[in-house]
Amino acid sequence: MTNLVNDVAETVAEHPAQTAISFRDTEISYEGFWHRTGQLAAALRDAGVEPGDRVGVYLPNLPQFVTSYYGVLRAGGAVVPMNPQYKAREISHMLEDSEAKAVVALADLVPFVREVQDDTNVEQIVSVGGDAEGATEFDAFLADEPMETVERDDEDVAAQPYTSGTTGTPKGVILTHRNLGWMSRHAGDVMEEDYGPEDKLLGVLPLFHIYGMTVVMNAGLYNGSTYYPLPEWDAETAMGLIQSEELTIMHGVPAMYNDIINHPNAGDYDFSSLRFVNSGGSSCPVEVINRFEEIFGVELYEGYGLTETSPITHANRPGARRKGSIGQPIPGVDAKIVNEDFEEMPRVEEGPIDEEEVDLDEIVGEVVVSGPNVMKGYHDRPGANEEAFTEVDGKTWFHTEDLGYWDEDDYFYVIDREKHMIVTGGYNVYPREVEELLFEHEDVADAAVVGIPDERRGETVKAFVVPRPDADVTPEEIKEYCLEHMAEYKHPREVEFVEELPRTTTGKVQKFELRERDED
């Protein structure tokens, strides 16, 4: 069996005194961490959480997130990780769709849960970091004695993170113990040596996101490493922690590395303790990679994956690297580039290519993958599942909806996204969600949202708005309205008023024209 909890339990037995989590001035041993997960599991059981039930974890990177995650799993439940930047309207669907029985939330976020609680199955709210009306404080909620772990099968659900489709409606991604257990074992395959008890991991990637959850937290704990969580991203704090604690592994998104190399005192920090640095979440500019390596003398590798693939499918690694590529498929994962008829596209001799000298239509297709890390499916979305998978020659292939090409050495190159999703600072933003909110504004007659280039984030969100004829509103007021009602990274950083939107005869907004207009 590949039960994720049993894997970590074995690590706890092997390294009970090893530090599992180091947070500010507190060090938590594997034995201590495991005891608290058992106490939380018992408390959840007493609160009515049964095997298979979903439990929301609505926290930033704190030790309580790690405890909650494994406590839910030990109780036999499935974790619904929730972005702590989300507000009530954004968590409502997640809680309703998952039918979560309980939520562990930061005290400041409890009011958002309470606001939507009546429309959900949430019966128990646990607060972290203080008391909150309608919630039980975390330490007070813990049972006196830990419970034994509820056994779960490989194909039972371990986590149900949410991602959005082309309509912007969030979809629950069903990740099993097999999916996450396999990824925990193999996340270290991209390094010269796997994680080990001597490793110290920088915990800057948010744990609600599959990258931080699996590649950092789960893989680190599976291998007996020490996890150093940071609740908020701050380049100077991260650099100081790397130097003072002599951290050995860093995973981040391109915007983080861009912040680091542009920090005025970057050259004063010593990163010599780092033995592996990786970038994911979105494409990392080669210039950022080069500058990072010039300043710190540490190689920065790029990988690729999705929530639906737990996440890693491709990676550059020591001795097998091409800048500009997402790397080769990791061992155990199959991948290829196919056309609309699921026929393999021809490979180039060696990439990356000069896109202006090659007819991309002849080599570009969709990236599809197959492996033990691929999700079981979307929760309660039979139509989406039918579109997401193709059965060929006894294998189940997942459609990533990313476009790219491959070369004869099996390096893959992603050049675009099939849909209009915006990737800003490693976060996915779906235009439809922002557009829906804009249409709720009384002064907005029409609106469309696109991604535009941004030096630090890769892309950022821009809204083209057609105001109502009698409207008395400014672009700044539109931005503030969005910021009030949704996560900060989603709100349009630019708002342009226009008289009308370019549309096809069937009424579809021609977003490519908006992007071209922005470039002019």
C-alpha positions as CSV (number, residue, x, y, z in Angstrom):
1,M,0.0,0.0,0.0
2,T,1.1,3.6,-0.6
3,N,-0.9,5.2,2.2
4,L,0.6,8.6,2.6
5,V,0.1,8.6,6.4
6,N,1.7,5.2,6.9
7,D,4.7,6.4,5.0
8,V,5.2,9.3,7.3
9,A,4.5,7.1,10.4
10,E,7.5,5.0,9.4
11,T,9.7,8.1,9.2
12,V,8.5,9.2,12.7
13,A,9.5,5.7,14.0
14,E,12.9,6.0,12.5
15,H,13.7,9.6,13.5
16,P,11.5,10.5,16.6
17,A,13.8,13.1,17.9
18,Q,14.6,14.7,14.6
19,T,13.1,18.2,14.1
20,A,10.2,18.0,11.8
21,I,9.1,21.7,11.8
22,S,11.2,24.7,12.8
23,F,9.1,27.9,13.1
24,R,10.6,31.1,14.5
25,D,12.0,30.1,17.9
26,T,10.1,26.8,18.1
27,E,11.3,23.4,17.1
28,I,8.8,20.5,16.8
29,S,10.2,16.9,16.8
30,Y,8.7,14.2,14.6
31,E,7.5,12.5,17.7
32,G,5.8,15.7,19.0
33,F,4.3,16.5,15.6
34,W,2.9,13.0,15.3
35,H,1.4,13.1,18.8
36,R,-0.5,16.3,18.0
37,T,-1.8,14.9,14.7
38,G,-3.2,12.0,16.6
39,Q,-4.9,14.3,19.1
40,L,-6.4,16.3,16.3
41,A,-7.6,13.1,14.5
42,A,-9.3,12.0,17.8
43,A,-11.0,15.4,18.2
44,L,-12.3,15.4,14.6
45,R,-13.6,11.9,15.1
46,D,-15.4,13.1,18.3
47,A,-16.8,16.0,16.3
48,G,-18.4,13.6,13.8
49,V,-15.9,13.5,11.1
50,E,-16.0,10.0,9.6
51,P,-13.6,8.2,7.1
52,G,-14.0,9.8,3.7
53,D,-15.4,13.1,5.0
54,R,-13.8,16.3,3.8
55,V,-12.2,18.8,6.1
56,G,-11.2,22.3,5.0
57,V,-7.8,23.7,6.0
58,Y,-7.9,27.4,5.6
59,L,-4.5,28.5,6.9
60,P,-1.2,30.2,5.8
61,N,2.1,28.3,6.2
62,L,2.0,27.6,9.9
63,P,2.9,24.5,12.0
64,Q,-0.9,24.0,12.5
65,F,-1.4,23.6,8.8
66,V,1.0,20.6,8.8
67,T,-0.6,19.2,11.9
68,S,-4.1,19.7,10.5
69,Y,-3.2,18.1,7.2
70,Y,-1.9,14.9,8.7
71,G,-4.5,14.9,11.5
72,V,-7.3,14.9,8.9
73,L,-5.6,12.0,7.1
74,R,-5.1,10.1,10.3
75,A,-8.8,10.4,11.0
76,G,-9.5,8.9,7.6
77,G,-10.7,12.1,6.1
78,A,-9.6,14.0,3.0
79,V,-8.1,17.5,3.1
80,V,-9.6,20.4,1.2
81,P,-6.8,23.0,1.2
82,M,-8.1,26.5,1.0
83,N,-6.2,29.7,-0.1
84,P,-6.0,32.0,3.0
85,Q,-6.2,35.0,0.6
86,Y,-9.7,33.9,-0.4
87,K,-12.8,35.6,1.0
88,A,-16.3,34.4,1.6
89,R,-17.5,34.4,-2.0
90,E,-14.4,32.4,-3.1
91,I,-14.6,29.7,-0.4
92,S,-18.4,29.2,-0.6
93,H,-18.3,26.9,-3.6
94,M,-15.4,24.9,-2.3
95,L,-17.2,24.1,1.0
96,E,-20.5,23.4,-0.7
97,D,-19.1,21.2,-3.5
98,S,-16.8,19.2,-1.2
99,E,-19.5,18.9,1.5
100,A,-16.8,19.6,4.1
101,K,-17.9,18.7,7.7
102,A,-15.3,20.9,9.4
103,V,-12.8,23.7,8.8
104,V,-9.6,24.6,10.5
105,A,-9.1,28.3,9.9
106,L,-7.0,31.2,10.9
107,A,-8.9,33.2,13.5
108,D,-9.1,36.2,11.3
109,L,-10.7,34.1,8.5
110,V,-13.3,32.4,10.6
111,P,-15.9,35.2,9.8
112,F,-15.7,34.2,6.1
113,V,-16.5,30.6,7.0
114,R,-19.4,31.8,9.3
115,E,-20.7,34.0,6.5
116,V,-21.3,30.9,4.2
117,Q,-21.8,28.2,6.9
118,D,-25.5,28.0,6.6
119,D,-25.2,27.0,2.9
120,T,-22.7,24.2,3.7
121,N,-22.4,21.0,5.7
122,V,-19.8,22.6,8.0
123,E,-20.6,21.7,11.6
124,Q,-17.3,22.3,13.3
125,I,-14.9,25.3,12.9
126,V,-11.5,25.3,14.6
127,S,-9.6,28.6,15.0
128,V,-5.8,29.0,14.9
129,G,-4.1,32.0,16.4
130,G,-6.8,33.2,18.7
131,D,-10.4,32.9,19.7
132,A,-13.2,33.5,17.2
133,E,-16.9,33.6,17.5
134,G,-18.5,30.3,16.4
135,A,-15.2,28.4,16.5
136,T,-13.2,26.3,19.0
137,E,-9.6,27.4,19.6
138,F,-7.1,24.9,18.1
139,D,-5.3,23.8,21.3
140,A,-8.6,23.6,23.2
141,F,-10.1,21.4,20.4
142,L,-7.3,18.8,20.6
143,A,-8.3,15.6,22.3
144,D,-6.3,14.5,25.5
145,E,-5.1,11.3,23.9
146,P,-4.2,10.6,20.2
147,M,-6.1,8.0,18.3
148,E,-4.7,5.2,16.1
149,T,-4.6,6.0,12.3
150,V,-7.6,5.0,10.3
151,E,-6.4,2.7,7.6
152,R,-7.2,3.9,4.0
153,D,-6.7,2.1,0.7
154,D,-4.5,3.4,-2.1
155,E,-7.4,4.6,-4.1
156,D,-9.1,6.4,-1.3
157,V,-9.1,10.2,-1.4
158,A,-6.4,12.0,0.5
159,A,-6.8,15.6,-0.7
160,Q,-9.3,17.5,-2.8
161,P,-7.6,20.8,-3.9
162,Y,-9.6,23.1,-6.2
163,T,-8.6,24.3,-9.6
164,S,-10.6,26.3,-12.1
165,G,-11.7,25.3,-15.6
166,T,-12.1,27.5,-18.7
167,T,-15.4,28.8,-17.3
168,G,-13.7,29.8,-14.0
169,T,-15.9,27.4,-12.0
170,P,-13.6,25.7,-9.5
171,K,-13.3,21.9,-9.9
172,G,-12.3,19.6,-7.0
173,V,-9.3,17.5,-8.0
174,I,-9.5,14.0,-6.5
175,L,-6.0,13.0,-5.3
176,T,-5.6,9.6,-3.8
177,H,-3.2,8.2,-1.2
178,R,-1.5,6.4,-4.1
179,N,-1.1,9.7,-6.1
180,L,0.3,11.7,-3.2
181,G,2.3,8.8,-1.6
182,W,4.0,8.1,-5.0
183,M,4.8,11.7,-5.5
184,S,6.3,12.0,-2.0
185,R,8.6,9.1,-2.7
186,H,9.7,10.4,-6.1
187,A,9.8,14.2,-5.7
188,G,13.5,13.8,-4.7
189,D,14.3,12.0,-7.9
190,V,15.0,15.3,-9.6
191,M,18.0,15.9,-7.3
192,E,21.4,14.2,-7.2
193,E,20.5,12.8,-3.8
194,D,17.0,12.5,-2.5
195,Y,15.8,14.4,0.5
196,G,17.3,13.2,3.8
197,P,17.3,13.9,7.6
198,E,20.1,16.3,7.1
199,D,18.1,18.5,4.7
200,K,16.4,21.8,5.7
201,L,13.6,23.0,3.4
202,L,12.6,26.6,2.9
203,G,8.8,26.7,3.2
204,V,7.8,29.7,1.1
205,L,5.5,28.0,-1.3
206,P,1.9,28.1,0.1
207,L,0.8,24.8,1.5
208,F,-2.7,25.1,0.0
209,H,-1.1,24.8,-3.4
210,I,-0.1,21.4,-4.7
211,Y,3.5,22.4,-5.3
212,G,4.2,23.4,-1.7
213,M,1.9,20.7,-0.2
214,T,3.5,17.8,-2.0
215,V,7.0,18.6,-3.2
216,V,8.0,20.4,-0.1
217,M,5.8,19.4,2.9
218,N,4.9,15.8,2.1
219,A,8.2,14.8,0.4
220,G,10.2,16.5,3.2
221,L,8.4,14.7,6.0
222,Y,8.5,11.4,4.1
223,N,12.3,11.7,4.0
224,G,12.8,12.9,7.6
225,S,13.8,16.5,6.7
226,T,13.2,19.7,8.6
227,Y,10.5,22.1,7.2
228,Y,10.9,25.9,7.8
229,P,7.5,27.5,7.1
230,L,7.1,31.2,6.2
231,P,3.5,32.4,6.5
232,E,4.1,35.3,4.0
233,W,6.6,35.8,1.2
234,D,9.3,38.4,1.9
235,A,12.5,38.2,-0.1
236,E,14.7,39.6,2.7
237,T,13.2,37.3,5.3
238,A,13.7,34.2,3.1
239,M,17.3,35.1,2.2
240,G,18.1,35.7,5.8
241,L,16.6,32.4,6.8
242,I,18.6,30.5,4.1
243,Q,21.8,32.1,5.4
244,S,21.3,31.9,9.1
245,E,19.9,28.3,9.2
246,E,22.0,27.0,6.3
247,L,19.0,25.7,4.5
248,T,19.7,23.1,1.8
249,I,16.6,23.1,-0.5
250,M,14.5,25.8,-1.9
251,H,11.4,25.5,-4.2
252,G,9.8,28.6,-5.4
253,V,8.0,30.4,-8.3
254,P,9.7,32.8,-10.8
255,A,8.3,35.9,-9.0
256,M,10.2,34.9,-5.9
257,Y,13.5,34.5,-7.6
258,N,12.9,37.8,-9.4
259,D,12.4,39.5,-6.1
260,I,15.5,37.9,-4.7
261,I,17.8,38.9,-7.6
262,N,16.4,42.5,-7.6
263,H,16.9,43.0,-3.9
264,P,19.5,45.7,-3.4
265,N,21.5,43.6,-0.9
266,A,21.2,40.3,-2.7
267,G,24.9,39.9,-3.2
268,D,25.5,40.2,0.5
269,Y,23.8,36.9,1.3
270,D,25.5,33.5,1.4
271,F,23.5,30.7,-0.4
272,S,26.3,28.2,-0.4
273,S,24.4,25.8,1.8
274,L,21.7,25.3,-0.9
275,R,22.3,22.1,-2.7
276,F,19.1,22.2,-4.9
277,V,17.0,25.1,-6.0
278,N,13.9,24.7,-8.2
279,S,11.3,26.9,-9.9
280,G,7.8,25.9,-10.9
281,G,4.3,27.3,-11.1
282,S,4.9,29.1,-14.4
283,S,7.8,29.6,-16.9
284,C,10.9,31.1,-15.4
285,P,12.6,33.6,-17.7
286,V,16.1,32.5,-18.6
287,E,17.4,35.9,-17.6
288,V,16.2,35.4,-14.1
289,I,17.8,31.9,-14.0
290,N,21.1,33.3,-15.3
291,R,21.2,36.3,-12.8
292,F,20.3,34.1,-9.9
293,E,23.2,31.7,-10.7
294,E,25.6,34.6,-11.3
295,I,24.8,36.2,-7.9
296,F,24.7,33.1,-5.7
297,G,26.7,30.5,-7.6
298,V,23.9,28.0,-7.2
299,E,22.1,26.4,-10.2
300,L,18.4,27.1,-10.5
301,Y,16.4,24.3,-12.2
302,E,13.0,24.5,-13.8
303,G,10.2,21.9,-13.6
304,Y,6.6,21.4,-14.6
305,G,3.4,20.0,-13.3
306,L,-0.2,20.6,-12.5
307,T,-2.6,20.1,-9.6
308,E,-4.1,17.2,-11.4
309,T,-0.7,15.4,-11.6
310,S,0.3,15.8,-7.9
311,P,2.2,17.9,-9.4
312,I,5.5,17.0,-11.0
313,T,5.6,15.5,-14.5
314,H,8.8,17.0,-16.0
315,A,11.9,18.4,-14.5
316,N,15.4,19.6,-15.3
317,R,17.9,18.0,-12.9
318,P,21.7,17.9,-12.3
319,G,23.3,16.4,-15.4
320,A,20.1,16.7,-17.5
321,R,19.2,20.3,-18.1
322,R,18.3,22.7,-20.9
323,K,17.4,26.2,-20.1
324,G,14.1,27.2,-21.6
325,S,12.8,23.7,-21.3
326,I,10.5,22.2,-18.6
327,G,12.8,19.2,-18.7
328,Q,12.3,15.6,-19.3
329,P,9.5,13.4,-17.9
330,I,10.4,12.2,-14.4
331,P,10.9,8.4,-14.0
332,G,7.6,6.6,-13.9
333,V,5.7,9.3,-15.9
334,D,5.0,9.1,-19.6
335,A,4.4,12.2,-21.7
336,K,4.1,13.2,-25.4
337,I,3.0,15.9,-27.7
338,V,-0.1,15.1,-29.7
339,N,-2.4,16.8,-32.2
340,E,-6.2,17.0,-32.0
341,D,-6.4,13.4,-33.4
342,F,-4.1,12.2,-30.6
343,E,-1.3,11.5,-33.1
344,E,2.2,12.2,-32.0
345,M,3.8,15.4,-33.3
346,P,7.2,15.3,-34.9
347,R,10.2,16.1,-32.6
348,V,12.7,18.8,-33.3
349,E,16.4,17.7,-33.2
350,E,17.3,19.8,-30.2
351,G,15.5,22.7,-28.4
352,P,14.9,25.3,-27.6
353,I,14.2,26.5,-31.2
354,D,14.1,30.0,-32.7
355,E,10.3,30.3,-32.9
356,E,10.6,32.8,-35.7
357,E,12.6,30.4,-37.9
358,V,10.3,27.4,-37.5
359,D,6.7,26.8,-38.5
360,L,5.2,26.1,-35.1
361,D,2.1,24.6,-36.6
362,E,4.1,21.7,-37.8
363,I,5.6,20.8,-34.4
364,V,3.3,22.2,-31.6
365,G,0.7,20.1,-30.0
366,E,-0.8,19.5,-26.6
367,V,1.2,18.0,-23.7
368,V,-0.5,14.8,-22.4
369,V,0.8,12.7,-19.5
370,S,0.2,9.3,-17.9
371,G,1.4,8.0,-14.6
372,P,0.6,7.0,-11.0
373,N,0.6,10.6,-10.0
374,V,-2.4,11.5,-12.3
375,M,-5.6,12.4,-10.4
376,K,-8.4,10.0,-10.0
377,G,-10.7,12.6,-11.6
378,Y,-12.6,15.8,-10.9
379,H,-15.2,15.6,-8.1
380,D,-18.7,15.1,-9.4
381,R,-17.8,16.4,-12.9
382,P,-18.4,13.5,-15.4
383,G,-18.4,15.8,-18.4
384,A,-15.0,17.4,-17.4
385,N,-13.6,13.9,-16.8
386,E,-14.6,12.8,-20.2
387,E,-12.7,15.7,-21.7
388,A,-9.7,15.4,-19.4
389,F,-8.8,11.8,-20.2
390,T,-8.1,9.7,-23.3
391,E,-7.6,5.9,-23.2
392,V,-5.0,4.7,-25.8
393,D,-3.1,1.4,-25.9
394,G,-4.1,0.5,-22.4
395,K,-3.0,3.8,-20.9
396,T,-5.0,6.7,-19.5
397,W,-3.6,10.0,-20.7
398,F,-4.4,13.3,-19.1
399,H,-4.8,16.4,-21.2
400,T,-2.9,19.3,-19.7
401,E,-4.3,21.9,-22.1
402,D,-0.8,23.3,-22.4
403,L,0.8,23.6,-25.9
404,G,4.4,22.8,-26.6
405,Y,6.9,20.8,-28.6
406,W,9.6,18.1,-27.8
407,D,13.0,17.2,-29.0
408,E,14.8,14.0,-29.8
409,D,16.4,13.9,-26.3
410,D,12.9,14.0,-24.7
411,Y,13.1,17.6,-23.5
412,F,9.7,19.4,-23.5
413,Y,9.1,23.0,-24.2
414,V,5.8,24.7,-23.3
415,I,5.0,27.8,-25.3
416,D,1.4,28.7,-24.5
417,R,-1.8,27.7,-22.8
418,E,-4.6,26.3,-24.7
419,K,-7.1,28.4,-22.9
420,H,-7.1,32.0,-21.6
421,M,-5.8,31.3,-18.0
422,I,-3.5,33.9,-16.6
423,V,-0.5,32.7,-14.5
424,T,0.7,35.5,-12.3
425,G,3.4,34.9,-9.7
426,G,2.8,31.2,-9.9
427,Y,-1.0,31.6,-9.2
428,N,-3.7,30.7,-11.7
429,V,-6.2,33.4,-12.4
430,Y,-9.2,32.6,-14.6
431,P,-10.6,35.7,-16.4
432,R,-14.2,34.6,-16.2
433,E,-14.1,34.7,-12.4
434,V,-12.9,38.3,-12.4
435,E,-15.3,39.2,-15.2
436,E,-18.2,37.8,-13.2
437,L,-17.3,40.1,-10.3
438,L,-16.9,43.1,-12.6
439,F,-20.4,42.6,-14.0
440,E,-21.8,42.8,-10.5
441,H,-20.6,46.4,-10.3
442,E,-23.5,48.8,-10.9
443,D,-21.4,51.1,-13.1
444,V,-20.0,48.3,-15.4
445,A,-21.8,47.6,-18.7
446,D,-19.3,45.2,-20.2
447,A,-15.9,43.8,-19.3
448,A,-13.2,41.4,-20.4
449,V,-10.1,40.3,-18.6
450,V,-6.8,39.3,-20.2
451,G,-3.2,38.6,-19.0
452,I,-0.5,41.0,-20.0
453,P,3.3,40.7,-19.6
454,D,4.7,41.7,-16.2
455,E,8.4,41.7,-15.5
456,R,8.2,40.4,-12.0
457,R,5.1,38.1,-12.1
458,G,5.4,36.8,-15.7
459,E,1.8,38.0,-16.3
460,T,-0.6,40.3,-14.5
461,V,-4.3,40.9,-14.8
462,K,-5.8,43.7,-16.9
463,A,-9.5,44.5,-17.3
464,F,-11.0,46.3,-20.2
465,V,-14.2,47.9,-18.9
466,V,-17.1,49.5,-20.8
467,P,-18.7,51.9,-18.2
468,R,-22.5,52.5,-18.2
469,P,-23.4,55.8,-19.9
470,D,-24.3,57.6,-16.7
471,A,-21.5,56.0,-14.7
472,D,-19.5,58.1,-12.3
473,V,-16.6,55.8,-11.6
474,T,-12.8,55.7,-12.1
475,P,-10.4,52.9,-13.0
476,E,-8.9,53.1,-9.5
477,E,-12.3,52.6,-7.9
478,I,-12.9,49.5,-10.1
479,K,-9.5,48.1,-8.9
480,E,-10.4,48.8,-5.3
481,Y,-13.8,47.1,-5.7
482,C,-12.1,43.9,-7.0
483,L,-9.5,44.0,-4.3
484,E,-12.2,44.2,-1.7
485,H,-14.0,41.1,-3.0
486,M,-11.3,38.7,-4.1
487,A,-7.8,37.6,-3.4
488,E,-5.1,40.3,-4.0
489,Y,-3.3,38.4,-6.8
490,K,-6.5,38.1,-8.8
491,H,-7.5,41.8,-8.9
492,P,-6.8,43.8,-12.1
493,R,-3.6,45.8,-11.6
494,E,-4.6,47.7,-14.7
495,V,-8.1,48.9,-15.7
496,E,-8.7,50.6,-19.0
497,F,-12.1,52.1,-20.0
498,V,-13.2,51.5,-23.6
499,E,-16.3,52.3,-25.6
500,E,-16.9,48.8,-26.7
501,L,-15.2,45.3,-26.7
502,P,-14.2,43.6,-30.0
503,R,-16.6,40.7,-30.5
504,T,-17.2,38.0,-33.1
505,T,-20.6,37.7,-34.9
506,T,-21.6,35.1,-32.3
507,G,-20.8,37.5,-29.4
508,K,-17.5,36.1,-28.2
509,V,-14.9,38.7,-27.1
510,Q,-11.8,38.6,-29.3
511,K,-9.3,38.7,-26.5
512,F,-6.3,38.5,-28.8
513,E,-7.3,41.9,-30.1
514,L,-7.3,43.3,-26.6
515,R,-3.8,41.9,-25.9
516,E,-2.6,43.4,-29.2
517,R,-4.2,46.7,-28.3
518,D,-2.3,46.7,-25.0
519,E,1.0,46.1,-26.8
520,D,0.5,48.9,-29.2
